[in-house]
Amino acid sequence: LSYCDSVWVLTNQTPFYGDDCGQVGDTGTMRGTGDAKDLADVTDAQRFADGRIIGHQVTVKKGKLAMGDPVALKVDHARRSAVRANHSATHLLHESLRQVLGEHVAQKGSLNAPDRLRFDFSHQSALTLDELKAVETKVNACIRQNSPVDTRIMTPDDARAIGAQALFGEKYGDEVRVVSMGVASTGKGIDGTTWSIELCGGTHVSRTGDIGVFVTLGDSASSAGVRRIEALTGEAAFRYLSDQDHRLAEAALALKAPPEEVASRVKALQAERRALQGEVAELRQKLALAGGEAEPGAETVNGLMLHARTLTGVDGKSLPPLIDEYKARIGSGVVLLIADTGGKAAVAAGVTDDLIDRLSAVEVVRAAVAELGGKGGGGRVDMAQGGGPSADKAEDAIAAVRKLMGA
């Protein structure tokens, strides 16, 4: 292998952990033992042959490496430490979810990477903020205990007898590795004082305090009946919390309020905005109606009154009450309103009750919508709505309605 060559390499023994149990493979270096100082980066470690062999994905950076060469393998221990912290945190998270949500919670997948963790579990609904906070609090309580993490080999039956959690559908041999951590007044284990016990072959911290801190990033749907929580630990969690504090301080400064009042101030501003939006919509309707019966737009088509107008500053939701108002004004006839909403068109049409046997508002809307580049439109015979992407075709839409009326 020469410079920049990238291949999978097998060795007779290795300190590298191969991707398994939701834990990503180790990275590090592979160095020749001769004077040439041959060097390759190990960018991944994977398991082959049902986990019996670990392969190293290497890229040569200096010198050459050949089959049969003795090599020295070195794991990136800083990266592995971050992965270990996230893996141990998923165990604490699993049990905390069971405590908060119920014993129906079961692991459905996980990812333990150096920068984050991801945990999929069985649950039908999204977690509330209170539930997420309760889970996070329980995990951090176990971390602060700084209790030792115990690993031991035993039979699957003995593991189940002490309450160990296993992955559903996973096949286990005659011996399994059991990882226990956390202290609980009424828990699992031989003496009933262990918080989490799981069958696991991954790497873990020595004490729960090595995790540092645990922060959830949120809950989302992974698939039907499966939720996903993503979280951070250690240095990544501290950086995230620091960034959040900075953003909160910026928001507090902008609102001229202390941090603890930011949420209530934002809610008050949202309520004020909704009220103002209602007032603006009402004013826009009044402006659209301004001018009384002398306003332009009314014409006679084939013996029927047609009131057709294009409007700006009015959204689609405001059109139905305007249709009713114009129908009341003209007494008998057809009303067509086209609102320009940022280049797109919102359309509404109305037909007075005395004419619905001759013409349907749905027909009127569909004729207009077709000219505006849209499709369909629907509603009742006396009032219908639709829309199209081309508000600049409003005059063509009005002409199409005139034609429909027999012009």
N, C-alpha and C positions, 0 to 999 in steps of 0.2 A: 504494500500500500504506500502510495506517495502523497505528496502535498495536495490537499483538497479532496482526496478520495474519501467517499462516504459509504460505508458498508456496515453490515451486522457482523459482530465478532463474538465468538464463543471462547470462554476460558475454562480451565479445569476447576476453578473455584473463583468466587467473587464476593465482595462485601456489598455489592449493589442490590437494592430491592427492586424486583421487577413489578411492573404495573399489575395490581391485584387488589381485591377487597375495596375497590373504589379509590385506592391510593395510587397516585401517579408514580412512574418509575423514577429512580434516582438519576442524577446527572453528576458529572465529575470529569476526571481525566484518566487516561491510560498512557503510561510512560514506559519507554524501553529502559532496560537496566544497564545498557552498555554506555560507553563514553560518548556516543553520538547524541544522547539526550533526546531520542525520538519521542515525540509527543502527539497525542490525539485527544480531542475533546469527546467525552461521552455525553451525547445529547439526549439519550433515552435508554431505558432498560425495560425489556419486555420478557414475558414468560412464554416458552414454547414447550411442545410435547406434554400437554396437560399440566404445565407448571413445573415439570421436572428440570427444565433447562432455562437459564436466564441468558438472553442475548443482549449485547451492548451495541447500540448504534453509535458508531464513531466517525469522526472526521479528522483526518490527519492534518496537523498544523505545522509540524516540523520533523524533518528526517523521513525515515521509512520504517514500516512495520511489516513483518512477514510471518506466515504461518509457522508456528513452533517457537517464535521468539518469546523469551520470558518477559513479562510486563508487570509493572506495579500499578494497581488500580487505587484511585483515591476518590472517595465520595465527597460531593459538595455538602459538607455537614451543616452549613448555615441554611441551605435550602431544605435539607432533610429535616432540620429542627422545626422549620415553619410548617412543613407537611405533617410532621408528628403532632404538632399542636392542633392543627385542623382536624386530624384524624381522631385524636382523643376527644376533641370538642364535639364531633358528631355522635360519639357514644353518649356523652352527657346530654346532648340535645335530644337524642332518641328517647331516653328515659324521661326527660323533662316533658316532652310532648305527650308521653303516655300518662304522666301524672296530671297534666293540665287538661288534655282532651279526652283521655280514656284509654283503656287497654286495647281498643280496636286498632290503635296506631301500630303499624308495622312498616319496617324499612322496605322501600321499593327501589332504591338505588341511591348512590352517593358519589361525590367527587371530592377527593381530598388533595388539593393542589397547594403549592407554596403561598399563593396570594389570596386564596379564598377556599371556602367549603360550600358544598351544595348537598342537600339532603332531601330525598323524595320519600313520601310516606303516605299511607292510606288514610284518607279523611275526605268527607264529602263536601265541606264548605270552606270558604275562605276564613282565615283566622282574624278575629277582631284585634284591634290595637291592644286591648286589655289582655287578650290571650297571648299575643306576641310578647308583651312586656312580662307577663308571668313566666313564660318559658325562658326568656332571657335572664330574668332574675334568678331562677333556679339553677341555670347553668353557671352563672357567675358566683353563686353561693358555693357550689362545689369547687370552683376554681380557687376561691379564697380559703377553702379548707386546707389547701396545699397537702392533701393526703396522698400517700404513695399509690402508684398504679401497679397492680399485681398481675403478673402473667404466669400461668402454669399450664401444664399438659395433663389432660385427664380423658376419660372415656366420654363419649357423647351422653350416655345415660347419667353419669355422675354430674356432667355439666348441666343437664336439664334438671336434675334433682335440686341444684342450688339456685335455680331460676335464671339460668343463662338464656339470653335471647339469641336465636339463630335465624338466618335468612330462610324464608319460606321457599321450598323447592331445591335448596342447596344440598348437594350430596357430601356427606362427611365420612371419613375413614374410621379406623378403630380408635384413633386418638385425635383429639382436637385441642387447639390452643385457646385458652379462656383468659380474657382480659377483664379485670375488675377495677373499678375506681369510684371514688366518692363515698362519703359517709352519710348514712341515714338512720334516724331513730327506729324506724320500722321499714327495713329494706329487704334485701335479698342476701344470698350467701349462707354459709353454714351457721353463722351466728345472727343472721338477719339484720346486719348493720351496713350492708353495701348498697350504694345507690345504683350503680350500673354494672351488669355482668353480661358480656357478649362473647360469642365465638368469633375470633378474628385472628388473621395471620399477619396483620399489618404492623407498622412501627408506631410506637406511642411514647409520650413523655414519661419521665420517671415519677414526677409528682404533678398533681392537677394544677398547682400554682405555676408550673412552667408554661401553661397555656396563656397566661397573662390576663387577658380580658376577652370577653365574647360579645359581639355586637351583631344583631340580625339586620339584614338589609331589606327584608320584606318577604312576603308570602305570595306565591302565584300558583296557577294551575299547571301541572305537568301533563296530565292526561285525565281521562274520566275517572273520578274517584281517587285521584292522586294529587297531592299538593307538594309544593317545592319551597323550601326555605334556603336562602343564601345568606351566608354570614362571614364575618371576619374575626380573626383572633390576633393576639400579640401586637407587633408593631403596626401591621396593616390596620388593625382596629383602632389603635391610638391615633394614627394619622387621620382616619375617617372621622373620629370623634372631634379631633382638633379642627378639621375642615368644617364640620357641622357647627361647631361653636362659633367659628369665624362668620359663617353665613348667617347664623342667628343674630350675631352682633351687628352685622350689616343691616339686616332687616329691622332690628330694634332702632338703629340709628335713623333709618329712612322713615320709620313710623313715629319717631320721637317718643318711644315708649321703652320701659325696662323689658329685658328679655322674657320675663315671666308673663308679660301682658301681650306679647306678639300675637299669639293665637286668637285671643279675644278681640284684639284690634282688627285683625284680618277678617274675622267673622262679621264684625260690625261694618267694615268697609264693603264686604260682599253684599250684605243686606241693603246698605245704602245704594250700591250700584244697581241692584235689582229694582229698587224703588224708582231710581232715576230713569232706568230703561223703560219702566212702565209709563212714566210721565212723558218721556220723549216719544214713545209709540203713540200715546194719546194726542200729543201735539202734532205729530206727523199726519195723523188721521184728520185732525181739524184743518191742517194746511191743505191736505188733498181735497177736502170738501169745500174749502173756501171759494167764494165766488157765486154761490147760490145757483139758481136756475139759469142765470145768464152766462154761466161759464161755457167755454168752448167744448166741443166733443159730442154734442147731441146732433143727430141727423136722422132723416127719414130714409129707410131702405125698403123698397117694395111694400110700402104702406105701414112698415113697422118702425118704431122708434129704436135707434141704436145709440147708446152712449158708450163710446170707446175712448179710453185715455191711457197714456203712458205716464208713469209716475217715477220719481226718484226720491230717495230718502225714506222709502217705505218698504218694509220686508213682507215676505209672503204671508206671515201670520196676521198682518194687519189688513189684508185684502177682504176676507169674508165680511167683517162689519161694514166696510166701505161699500161692498156690493149691496148689502141690505139697505144702506142709506140711499144710494143712488136709485135702487128699485123703487123706494118709497117716493123719491122726488119725481121720477118720470111717470109713475103711475102704471104705465103699460109699455113694455118694450124689452130690449135686451141690453145688458150692461157687460162690457168687456174692459178689464183693467189689467195692464201689463206693467209690472214693477221691475225697474232695472236695479238688480242687486249685485253690484260689482261686475257688470258685464254679462251676468246671467239673468235670465228672465223668470220671474214668478208670475203666473197667470191665474186669474179668477174670472169666472163668467156667471152671470145671473140672468134668469128669465122670469118675468112676472107670471103669477099664477094663471092669468087669463090666456097665456100663450103656450103653456107647457104641452098642450096637445098638438101644437104645430111645430115646436122647436125645443130641443133639449139643451140644457146648459152643458151637458157632457159633450154633445156634438160641437158646440161652439168652442169649448176649450180645446178639444182635439184638433179642430181645424187651425186654431191659432198656434198650438204647440208644434204642429208639423212644420210650420213656416219658421219657427224659432229654433229648429234643429233638434227638437225633443221627440219623445214618443209617448203615446197614451195620454193620460189625464183622466180623472174620474171624480165622482161625487153623486149628487142628486140631480133630478131633472130641472130643479129650480136654482141650484148653485153647484158649481164644480170648480176644481183646481188642477193645475198642472205646472209644468216648467220646461225650460229649454236653455241650451248653452249660449244662445246668441240674442242678447237683448237688442242689438242693433238692427234686428230684423222685425222690430215691432210694427212698423208701417205695413210690411208684407203680411204680418199676422192679422192686422185689422182688415186689410183688403180681402184676405181669405174668408173672414167672417162675413163681410159684405156679400161675397159671392155665395156663401152658404145660405144667406138670407134671400137670395134671388136677385141681387143687383146685376 
